């Protein structure tokens, strides 16, 4: 039971980590890697921005490694929470919002529509300044109104 709580707590904390990283790192000193993601359409299928998937995967992999060393421990479940958040991020951000894969083309779900609206507001700013809606799964309720 405690391991499930650790995994869920880590998943939820990752939304805060993502918001902070997006606002202060991606739109800050690592803007070089994130900038192409804010262009109207990508030049290539891969973006420099995709490096952030690797950056976020490294701690998860390390936690998996140290979480099984000497027997299964809490580090494994922290890594699992990070990995599950990464999977959710991929499905929501790359599949649902940016449609890099055409898996969920039509939805009437107010929550999913709200996520897309908030992200579009975020992308209306092509530069790194004046951004808004830096979160991914939790966005202001005003975007859920139809």
Residue frames as qw, qx, qy, qz and C-alpha x, y, z in Angstrom:
[[0.000, 0.884, 0.468, 0.000, 0.00, 0.00, 0.00],
 [0.304, -0.796, 0.094, 0.515, 2.78, 2.43, 0.88],
 [0.413, -0.142, 0.587, 0.682, 4.48, 1.77, -2.47],
 [0.205, 0.642, 0.645, 0.362, 1.28, 2.63, -4.35],
 [0.163, -0.936, -0.239, 0.199, 1.04, 5.89, -2.38],
 [0.421, -0.546, 0.341, 0.639, 4.67, 6.71, -3.18],
 [0.366, 0.207, 0.673, 0.608, 4.01, 6.11, -6.89],
 [0.055, 0.811, 0.547, 0.199, 0.84, 8.24, -6.91],
 [0.298, -0.872, -0.065, 0.382, 2.46, 11.04, -4.88],
 [0.441, -0.317, 0.467, 0.698, 5.45, 11.08, -7.22],
 [0.283, 0.487, 0.666, 0.489, 3.14, 11.24, -10.25],
 [0.078, -0.917, -0.389, -0.028, 1.32, 14.25, -8.75],
 [0.414, -0.738, 0.140, 0.513, 4.54, 15.97, -7.70],
 [0.514, 0.040, 0.545, 0.661, 5.82, 15.58, -11.26],
 [0.191, 0.813, 0.463, 0.296, 3.14, 18.00, -12.43],
 [0.279, -0.941, 0.007, 0.194, 4.70, 20.65, -10.17],
 [0.576, -0.388, 0.462, 0.551, 8.20, 19.70, -11.33],
 [0.467, 0.426, 0.588, 0.505, 7.03, 19.94, -14.94],
 [0.036, 0.950, 0.294, 0.095, 5.44, 23.36, -14.40],
 [0.391, -0.838, 0.203, 0.322, 8.59, 24.73, -12.75],
 [0.587, -0.166, 0.571, 0.549, 10.90, 23.14, -15.32],
 [0.402, 0.627, 0.548, 0.381, 8.79, 24.36, -18.21],
 [0.032, -0.982, -0.179, -0.042, 8.60, 27.94, -16.92],
 [0.317, -0.891, 0.285, 0.154, 12.11, 28.44, -15.56],
 [0.563, -0.330, 0.648, 0.393, 14.29, 25.97, -17.47],
 [0.519, 0.411, 0.653, 0.368, 12.65, 25.39, -20.86],
 [0.179, 0.905, 0.273, 0.273, 11.62, 29.05, -21.12],
 [0.385, -0.882, 0.214, 0.169, 14.85, 30.06, -19.40],
 [0.194, -0.702, 0.616, 0.301, 18.43, 28.92, -19.84],
 [0.416, -0.028, 0.866, 0.277, 17.53, 25.85, -21.97],
 [0.501, 0.635, 0.179, -0.560, 15.31, 27.82, -24.37],
 [0.162, 0.516, -0.694, -0.476, 17.62, 26.74, -27.21],
 [0.052, 0.013, 0.995, 0.089, 16.23, 23.20, -26.94],
 [0.230, 0.516, 0.740, -0.366, 12.60, 24.28, -26.45],
 [0.150, 0.497, -0.115, -0.847, 12.41, 27.10, -29.00],
 [0.182, 0.095, -0.768, -0.607, 11.66, 24.97, -32.05],
 [0.029, -0.390, -0.910, 0.138, 8.65, 23.56, -30.23],
 [0.110, 0.671, 0.391, -0.620, 7.06, 27.03, -30.28],
 [0.051, 0.277, -0.512, -0.811, 7.43, 27.47, -34.02],
 [0.662, 0.206, 0.000, -0.721, 4.26, 27.21, -36.14],
 [0.980, 0.132, -0.020, -0.147, 5.22, 23.85, -37.63],
 [0.650, -0.529, 0.482, 0.255, 8.24, 21.69, -37.09],
 [0.343, 0.670, -0.548, -0.366, 10.88, 21.34, -39.77],
 [0.339, 0.236, -0.910, -0.035, 11.56, 17.71, -38.87],
 [0.712, -0.396, -0.527, -0.240, 9.62, 14.95, -37.16],
 [0.666, -0.388, -0.392, 0.501, 12.04, 15.22, -34.23],
 [0.027, -0.938, 0.001, -0.345, 12.53, 18.50, -32.43],
 [0.314, 0.423, -0.587, 0.616, 15.40, 19.70, -30.26],
 [0.535, -0.422, 0.233, -0.694, 12.70, 19.87, -27.58],
 [0.927, -0.081, -0.319, -0.180, 12.59, 16.05, -27.56],
 [0.439, 0.365, -0.646, 0.507, 15.83, 16.10, -25.56],
 [0.393, -0.396, 0.402, -0.726, 13.67, 16.78, -22.49],
 [0.933, -0.109, -0.170, -0.299, 12.24, 13.25, -22.73],
 [0.761, 0.213, -0.486, 0.373, 15.77, 11.95, -22.21],
 [0.049, 0.456, -0.453, 0.765, 16.48, 14.45, -19.43],
 [0.650, -0.322, 0.229, -0.649, 13.39, 13.33, -17.51],
 [0.945, 0.030, -0.297, -0.137, 14.02, 9.63, -18.24],
 [0.475, 0.441, -0.624, 0.436, 17.49, 9.59, -16.70],
 [0.282, -0.367, 0.589, -0.663, 16.35, 10.06, -13.06],
 [0.870, -0.039, 0.078, -0.485, 13.62, 7.47, -13.54],
 [0.848, 0.299, -0.433, 0.063, 16.08, 4.91, -14.91],
 [0.239, 0.445, -0.655, 0.562, 18.55, 5.62, -12.12],
 [0.526, -0.281, 0.436, -0.674, 15.82, 5.25, -9.51],
 [0.944, 0.079, -0.156, -0.281, 14.76, 1.91, -11.04],
 [0.659, 0.391, -0.574, 0.290, 18.35, 0.73, -10.85],
 [0.068, 0.333, -0.654, 0.676, 18.91, 1.76, -7.24],
 [0.650, -0.190, 0.189, -0.712, 15.38, 0.70, -6.31],
 [0.961, 0.023, -0.200, -0.189, 16.04, -2.96, -7.01],
 [0.463, 0.479, -0.633, 0.395, 19.59, -3.10, -5.72],
 [0.049, 0.153, -0.794, 0.586, 19.58, -5.16, -2.54],
 [0.035, 0.476, 0.859, -0.186, 15.83, -5.81, -2.84],
 [0.024, 0.660, 0.485, 0.573, 12.86, -3.76, -3.97],
 [0.278, -0.419, -0.437, 0.746, 12.68, -0.41, -2.16],
 [0.159, 0.805, 0.390, -0.417, 10.91, 2.96, -2.30],
 [0.076, -0.549, 0.409, 0.725, 13.30, 4.37, -4.93],
 [0.180, 0.155, 0.872, 0.428, 11.87, 1.96, -7.49],
 [0.085, 0.698, 0.710, -0.048, 8.37, 3.35, -6.91],
 [0.025, -0.774, 0.009, 0.633, 9.54, 6.94, -7.18],
 [0.111, -0.292, 0.692, 0.651, 11.06, 5.99, -10.53],
 [0.145, 0.406, 0.882, 0.190, 7.78, 4.30, -11.46],
 [0.075, 0.807, 0.431, -0.397, 5.83, 7.49, -10.67],
 [0.033, -0.640, 0.336, 0.690, 8.19, 9.51, -12.87],
 [0.136, -0.044, 0.856, 0.497, 7.88, 6.96, -15.67],
 [0.146, 0.591, 0.793, -0.023, 4.07, 6.89, -15.49],
 [0.065, 0.820, 0.150, -0.549, 3.99, 10.69, -15.58],
 [0.094, -0.450, 0.590, 0.664, 6.28, 10.61, -18.62],
 [0.157, 0.253, 0.901, 0.315, 3.91, 8.20, -20.33],
 [0.105, 0.773, 0.571, -0.255, 0.93, 10.43, -19.51],
 [0.046, -0.720, 0.166, 0.672, 2.87, 13.46, -20.74],
 [0.140, -0.157, 0.774, 0.597, 3.63, 11.71, -24.03],
 [0.125, 0.479, 0.856, 0.153, 0.00, 10.66, -24.53],
 [0.033, 0.848, 0.411, -0.334, -1.44, 14.06, -23.63],
 [0.087, -0.763, 0.213, 0.604, 1.20, 16.40, -25.05],
 [0.085, -0.364, 0.717, 0.588, 2.49, 14.63, -28.13],
 [0.100, 0.272, 0.920, 0.264, -0.51, 12.51, -29.09],
 [0.043, 0.735, 0.659, -0.155, -3.59, 14.45, -27.98],
 [0.043, -0.845, -0.089, 0.525, -2.41, 18.07, -28.11],
 [0.007, 0.650, -0.479, -0.589, 0.20, 18.21, -30.89],
 [0.864, 0.378, 0.184, -0.277, -1.11, 15.21, -32.83],
 [0.025, 0.629, -0.737, -0.246, 2.35, 13.87, -33.62],
 [0.037, 0.054, 0.990, 0.124, 0.57, 10.53, -33.73],
 [0.463, -0.117, -0.277, -0.834, -3.00, 10.34, -35.05],
 [0.207, -0.113, -0.955, 0.181, -4.38, 8.10, -32.31],
 [0.024, -0.601, -0.684, 0.413, -7.09, 10.24, -30.67],
 [0.171, 0.233, 0.364, 0.886, -8.34, 12.56, -33.36],
 [0.366, -0.511, -0.324, -0.707, -11.82, 13.18, -32.02],
 [0.311, -0.254, -0.768, 0.499, -12.93, 13.78, -28.46],
 [0.275, -0.701, -0.319, -0.575, -15.90, 15.43, -26.79],
 [0.658, -0.453, -0.454, 0.394, -14.34, 15.15, -23.34],
 [0.076, -0.976, -0.075, -0.188, -14.39, 18.59, -21.67],
 [0.632, -0.670, 0.267, 0.285, -11.19, 17.90, -19.72],
 [0.694, 0.030, 0.455, 0.557, -9.23, 16.89, -22.83],
 [0.299, 0.784, 0.322, 0.439, -10.61, 19.83, -24.80],
 [0.328, -0.945, 0.017, 0.006, -9.59, 22.10, -21.90],
 [0.707, -0.409, 0.347, 0.461, -6.06, 20.73, -21.98],
 [0.566, 0.382, 0.437, 0.585, -5.82, 21.47, -25.70],
 [0.045, 0.929, 0.233, 0.283, -7.17, 25.00, -25.25],
 [0.497, -0.835, 0.141, 0.188, -4.73, 25.83, -22.46],
 [0.700, -0.194, 0.419, 0.545, -1.81, 24.50, -24.47],
 [0.423, 0.641, 0.393, 0.506, -2.85, 26.53, -27.50],
 [0.185, -0.977, -0.055, -0.093, -2.85, 29.62, -25.29],
 [0.659, -0.572, 0.306, 0.381, 0.66, 28.67, -24.18],
 [0.632, 0.090, 0.505, 0.581, 1.81, 28.35, -27.80],
 [0.275, 0.904, 0.294, 0.142, 0.38, 31.66, -28.93],
 [0.218, -0.909, 0.312, 0.169, 3.62, 33.13, -27.55],
 [0.863, 0.448, -0.171, 0.161, 6.44, 32.32, -29.97],
 [0.260, 0.647, -0.517, 0.496, 9.15, 33.70, -27.69],
 [0.531, -0.113, -0.754, 0.371, 10.27, 32.60, -24.27],
 [0.028, 0.030, 0.415, -0.909, 8.79, 35.60, -22.45],
 [0.496, 0.030, 0.057, -0.866, 5.16, 36.26, -21.55],
 [0.386, -0.039, -0.894, -0.224, 4.23, 32.59, -21.42],
 [0.583, -0.210, 0.356, -0.700, 1.24, 31.16, -19.58],
 [0.943, 0.012, 0.063, -0.328, -0.26, 27.73, -18.86],
 [0.178, 0.627, -0.758, 0.021, 3.00, 25.91, -18.15],
 [0.583, -0.163, 0.737, -0.301, 1.34, 22.84, -16.63],
 [0.212, 0.149, -0.842, -0.474, 0.32, 19.77, -18.51],
 [0.256, -0.331, -0.905, -0.073, -2.36, 17.80, -16.67],
 [0.175, -0.707, -0.555, 0.402, -3.72, 20.51, -14.36],
 [0.195, 0.269, 0.243, 0.911, -4.73, 23.70, -16.12],
 [0.205, 0.107, 0.338, -0.912, -7.03, 26.54, -15.00],
 [0.343, 0.402, 0.821, -0.217, -10.72, 25.64, -14.93],
 [0.341, 0.651, 0.031, -0.677, -11.62, 28.45, -17.34],
 [0.193, 0.402, -0.734, -0.512, -10.34, 26.28, -20.19],
 [0.136, 0.142, 0.979, -0.044, -12.83, 23.51, -19.44],
 [0.399, 0.537, 0.396, -0.628, -15.83, 25.67, -20.27],
 [0.432, 0.270, 0.728, 0.459, -17.36, 24.88, -23.63]]
